[in-house]
Amino acid sequence: MKLYLLKRRNGCGYDETAGFVVRARSFANARKVAGLEAGDEGGNTWRSSATSSCELIRTEGKEEVILRDFNAG
């Protein structure tokens, strides 16, 4: 399995998800899994490359935050 970083291409409102880190076998499966966990933005947001990005996370590299999903009101 691999790790994938999914992020919204546009802004994020209340009760919506801004991003995911997903363990999956493929890009397509990562998008599907994220879509199942969507908030008010709907699952299609995560299944479409027009509204979200999906990239493989490399395990090597410097120490860093991969995703900080923060949407304060």
Beta strands, then each sheet from edge to edge (+ up, - down):
strand 1: 2-8
strand 2: 19-24
strand 3: 52-56
sheet 1: 2+ 1- 3+
end
